[in-house]
Amino acid sequence: MLAPAQLLSASRQNLWRLTLIRILVLGAQAGSVGIAYLFELLSLPWLALSMTLGLSALLCLLSALRLRRSWPVTELEYAVQLAGDLLIHSLLLYFSGGSTNPFVSYYLVPLTIAAATLPWFYSMVLSGLALSTYTALLIWYHPLEVSLLQREMLLIYGMWLNFALSAAFITFFVVKMAGALRRQDQLRAERREEGLRDQQLLAVATQAAGAAHELGTPLSTMSVLIKELRREHTNPLLQEDLAVLQEQVKLCKQTLQQLVRAAEDDRRLKVEEQSVVSWLDTALNRWHLMRPEASYRYQRLGQGSTPRLAPSPDLTQALLNLLNNAADACPEKLDIRLDWDAVQLCISIRDHGAGVPLAIAEQLGKAFFTTKGKGFGLGLFLSQASVTRAGGSVKLYNHEEGGTLTELHLPRLAPGDEHE
């Protein structure tokens, strides 16, 4: 799930930030006008200034109400919002000294926001509007009736305060914009990676479907021939070997049948909920039939109620692939552990092989990359894809005592939904 802030479009997020900045500026402006009025520091048209501040407050209210609606925020609307800020700022400057007011450089804040968020056309239009109003304020404005000393003090402290506010608002907006852009770039990169992986999975699935269809006939032929050989030859040693061959052919045919059933169940979204212990025991028994030469030790470390999950057939196949990888590295004394907490469960598989070479560690898990001379480089790739689809992750480490440690993390059902 995405965080609430990520569910908002970039334009809506920017309008929220602009409204926040507008409210802060309004508070500073109203406070300055209020102090000047109460202490009679300046002689200004207080009614006109109050009406202008009221117009700014109304714009803030309308923007907040508008953001409660689900309408998309267009670039034109955002440009109009910034134009409204420029016009209100121009009115405030007109009633408080025009271009001689030290806050005249605040024009740069809306223009900086426009340049960072809008296309060049809207930015140029807003720049033209700001330049036009600034030029007009050079000629038409309500002069400040203050002494030379007051004017110098107002200019010095006003410029400092304007710089502080402008720097704070520009930094706030640019930092937030940069963070949003980084999140968008990361999301696009993840989507590109997912798209590439899906294309590879589709290619593999197409080839697997064709191979499954073609393997049915030779497996049936092999099964018939093995039965005839067992009838014709009575040698006990040969009978034992033929029995193993017959069991392996039967297992291959069952695997193909399960592949067809799994595809049908996946199409119908037919997934049964079960205990993770039951699921793991069934998978281990099936895997040991496939790899009778492998030996392992199985431990349950989790405390409390046993987690439940709804494993899809491809998730089971992913677990089998990880077990096969460990057995290929070293089939003896595999250490398999099941652990869980309140959020997730972890299945760890440790072998005593040579470990993962650091030079190729980053390549593991990519399609058609393998460290085995006879491998296709698809086992770990398909396993990671299946586990990621289930909301989990697969991690491989070089164990400190030698060998490779593979960790399969999966989310467990909510505690209220679990039962034995």
Secondary structure, DSSP 8 states (H G I E B T S, - for coil): ---HHHHS-HHHHHHHHHHHHHHHHHHHHHHHHHHHHHTT-S---HHHHHHHHHHHHHHHHHHHHHHTS-----HHHHHHHHHHHHHHHHHHHHTTTGGGSGGGGGGHHHHHHHHHHS-HHHHHHHHHHHHHHHHHHTTS-------HHHHHHHHHHHHHHHHHHHHHHHHHHHHHHHHHHHHHHHHHHHHHHHHHHHHHHHHHHHHHHHHHHHHHHHHHHHHHHHHHHHHH---HHHHHHHHHHHHHHHHHHHHHHHHHHHHHHHHTT----EEHHHHHHHHHHHHHHH-TT--EEEEE---SS--EE---HHHHHHHHHHHHHHHHH--SSEEEEEEE-SSEEEEEEE--S----GGGGGGTTSTT--SSTT--S-HHHHHHHHHHHTT-EEEEEE-TTSSEEEEEEEE---GGG---
